[in-house]
């Protein structure tokens, strides 16, 4: 699974309600992901939601996705609806990561990624091999690769579709 895009870098401790504020909980509960996307990181950096382009990548420091699980889907699906192709961080809350993978949204922990890029850099990363290239700074770094099972779930668009594909069901969305 290869991603290439412009980086939006944020700091440590970006919780679910930093991604999409609890003020927009109603939109999240009603699964209005496009509405959630309009408010992405508005309390952290209001320019991000206005300027994200499809394929851009959010890079955070430590503890991405902290907070109450009630707010996870608004944050995860709002991020995906914004056009972000991946959310990568030095570390990710395990429950947030699991919810994202389950939904088919690429969120992953890559220790040291926040030191490897700056906002505006162009990042090319192959999660299968762990190879990353900062095309702006002309640097390369190796990260632990993402396991095949997780990549298959992400490729299927989430665990439901992955399971349906695995049993040969005709109900898989992709």
matplotlib code that plots the C-alpha trace (Angstrom):
import matplotlib.pyplot as plt

x = [0.0, 1.7, 0.8, 2.2, 1.0, 1.6, 2.2, 0.1, 2.1, 0.6, 2.1, 1.7, -1.5, -3.9, -7.1, -10.2, -11.9, -8.9, -9.5, -13.2, -14.4, -17.1, -19.1, -19.8, -20.9, -24.4, -22.8, -20.7, -23.7, -25.7, -22.7, -22.4, -18.8, -18.5, -19.7, -17.2, -14.5, -15.3, -14.3, -11.2, -8.5, -10.3, -9.2, -5.6, -5.0, -8.1, -6.3, -6.0, -9.6, -9.8, -6.6, -6.5, -6.3, -7.1, -4.1, -2.6, -1.2, -1.6, 1.5, 1.3, 3.7, 2.9, -0.5, -2.7, -6.3, -6.5, -9.8, -13.2, -14.1, -17.5, -15.8, -13.5, -15.7, -16.3, -12.6, -11.7, -14.4, -14.2, -10.4, -11.2, -13.9, -11.6, -9.4, -6.6, -5.1, -3.5, -2.9, 0.5, 2.0, 4.9, 2.4, -1.4, -3.9, -4.5, -8.3, -8.3, -6.0, -8.2, -11.4, -9.7, -8.4, -11.8, -13.4, -10.8, -9.1, -5.3, -4.1, -0.7, 2.1, 5.5, 7.9, 10.0, 7.8, 7.2, 11.0, 11.2, 8.8, 7.6, 4.3, 4.3, 6.8, 6.0, 6.0, 6.1, 5.7, 5.2, 3.6, 4.2, 8.0, 8.2, 10.3, 9.6, 11.0, 10.7, 10.8, 11.1, 14.2, 15.6, 15.9, 14.9, 14.0, 12.9, 10.0, 8.6, 6.4, 2.7, 1.6, -0.2, -3.4, -3.8, -3.0, -5.6, -8.2, -7.4, -7.4, -10.8, -12.2, -12.6, -12.9, -16.5, -15.5, -12.4, -14.3, -16.9, -14.2, -12.5, -15.6, -16.4, -19.6, -21.2, -22.0, -18.5, -18.7, -15.5]
y = [0.0, 3.1, 6.7, 9.9, 13.4, 16.7, 16.5, 18.3, 18.0, 18.5, 17.9, 15.4, 14.4, 15.1, 13.4, 12.4, 15.7, 17.7, 16.0, 16.8, 18.9, 17.5, 20.6, 18.6, 15.4, 15.6, 15.4, 12.4, 10.6, 11.2, 9.9, 13.2, 12.6, 15.5, 17.8, 16.4, 16.9, 20.6, 21.0, 18.9, 20.2, 23.6, 24.2, 23.1, 24.8, 26.2, 26.3, 22.6, 21.7, 24.5, 23.5, 19.7, 18.2, 14.6, 12.4, 14.6, 12.9, 13.9, 13.3, 13.6, 13.1, 11.0, 9.8, 10.4, 9.5, 9.7, 10.4, 8.8, 6.2, 7.9, 10.5, 8.1, 7.6, 11.3, 11.9, 8.8, 9.2, 13.0, 12.7, 10.2, 12.4, 15.4, 13.7, 12.7, 9.4, 8.4, 9.5, 8.6, 9.2, 8.4, 6.5, 6.0, 5.1, 1.4, 1.6, 4.5, 2.6, -0.5, 1.5, 3.1, -0.1, -1.7, 1.1, 0.8, 4.1, 4.1, 5.2, 3.8, 4.2, 4.8, 5.8, 8.8, 9.9, 13.3, 14.0, 12.8, 15.4, 18.9, 20.5, 21.0, 18.2, 15.6, 12.2, 8.9, 5.9, 2.2, 0.7, -2.9, -2.4, 0.4, 2.5, 6.2, 9.0, 12.7, 14.0, 17.6, 17.0, 14.2, 11.8, 8.2, 6.3, 2.7, 2.1, -1.2, -2.5, -3.0, -6.6, -8.3, -8.9, -5.2, -4.2, -6.7, -5.2, -1.7, -2.7, -4.3, -1.0, -2.4, -5.6, -6.3, -6.3, -8.2, -10.9, -11.1, -11.4, -14.1, -16.3, -15.5, -13.6, -11.4, -8.7, -7.1, -3.4, -3.3]
z = [0.0, -1.3, -0.4, -1.8, -0.7, 0.9, 4.6, 7.2, 10.5, 13.9, 17.3, 20.2, 22.0, 19.1, 20.4, 18.6, 19.7, 18.3, 14.9, 15.0, 18.0, 20.3, 19.2, 16.1, 17.8, 16.3, 12.8, 13.8, 15.4, 12.2, 10.1, 8.3, 7.5, 5.0, 7.7, 10.1, 7.4, 7.2, 10.9, 10.8, 13.2, 13.3, 16.9, 16.2, 12.8, 11.0, 7.6, 7.4, 6.7, 4.1, 2.3, 2.4, -1.1, -1.9, -1.1, 1.6, 4.6, 8.3, 10.4, 14.2, 17.1, 20.1, 21.2, 18.2, 18.7, 22.5, 24.2, 24.5, 21.9, 21.4, 19.3, 17.2, 14.2, 13.6, 13.8, 11.6, 9.0, 9.0, 8.2, 5.4, 4.0, 4.0, 1.4, 3.7, 2.5, 5.7, 9.3, 10.5, 13.9, 16.2, 18.3, 18.0, 20.7, 20.2, 20.3, 17.8, 15.5, 15.7, 15.0, 12.0, 10.5, 11.1, 9.1, 6.3, 7.0, 7.1, 10.6, 11.7, 14.1, 12.6, 15.4, 14.3, 11.4, 12.9, 12.9, 9.2, 7.7, 8.0, 6.9, 3.2, 2.5, -0.2, 1.4, -0.5, 1.7, 1.1, 4.1, 2.9, 2.9, 5.4, 3.0, 3.1, 1.0, 1.9, -1.7, -0.6, 1.6, -0.5, 2.4, 3.0, 6.1, 6.9, 9.2, 10.5, 7.6, 8.2, 8.3, 5.4, 7.4, 8.2, 4.6, 3.3, 5.7, 4.6, 0.9, 1.3, 2.8, 6.3, 8.3, 7.2, 3.5, 4.3, 6.1, 3.3, 0.7, 2.7, 2.7, -0.9, -0.1, -2.8, -0.3, -0.2, -1.0, -3.0]

ax = plt.figure().add_subplot(projection="3d")
ax.plot(x, y, z, "-o")
ax.set_aspect("equal")
plt.show()
